Amino acid sequence: MNEELVTVNTELQQKMDGLTRANNDMSNLLAGTGIGMLFVDHQLHIQRFTPPTTQIINLIQSDIGRPVSDLVSNLAGPTTVSTRMSKRSWRRCRPAKPRSRPATTIGT
């Protein structure tokens, strides 16, 4: 029983190490792009942002988890963020369905 627990614990630790590396790689990639990106969940709560985003929107680490509607922008013009978008407009993009074409013959 104890050996099994040690084996399972070792496997879990290896998975955690892999996830930590992947998360660090993702963070480094996003930080290195120089592009401001804001990631939100389905309820439009802030999940993550890249450093250049802070030049456009006043963000700090403690803003993670807050609704997008609480954001204050540094841009000129309207500064409110609409959260009235339907869930449809936030759904994942899917490839278009291929159109079926009528059969044609070559040379007729």
C-alpha positions, 0 to 999 in steps of 0.5 A: 500500500505504501509503495503504491502511494509513493508511486502515485505521489511521484507521478503527480509530482511529475505532472505538476512539474510539467504543468509548472514548466508549461505555465512558465513557458506560456507566461514568458511567451506572452510577456515576450510578444510586446502585445497587450492582451487581456484574457477573460473567462465566460463571465468576463472576469479578468484571468490574465494579462500581458505587461503591455496591457498596463499601458492601455488599461490601468491593471495590477495583479490584484485585478485578476478575478475582477469583472471587465466592467471595473476597468479604467482605460488610458485611451482617449474617448469612451472609457466604459467597457460594455459587458452586454455582449452575448455569449454568442459573440464570445464563443470559440471560432469554429471552422466553416462547414464545407459547402457541398458542390454539385457534381460537374463533369470535365470537358462538357 
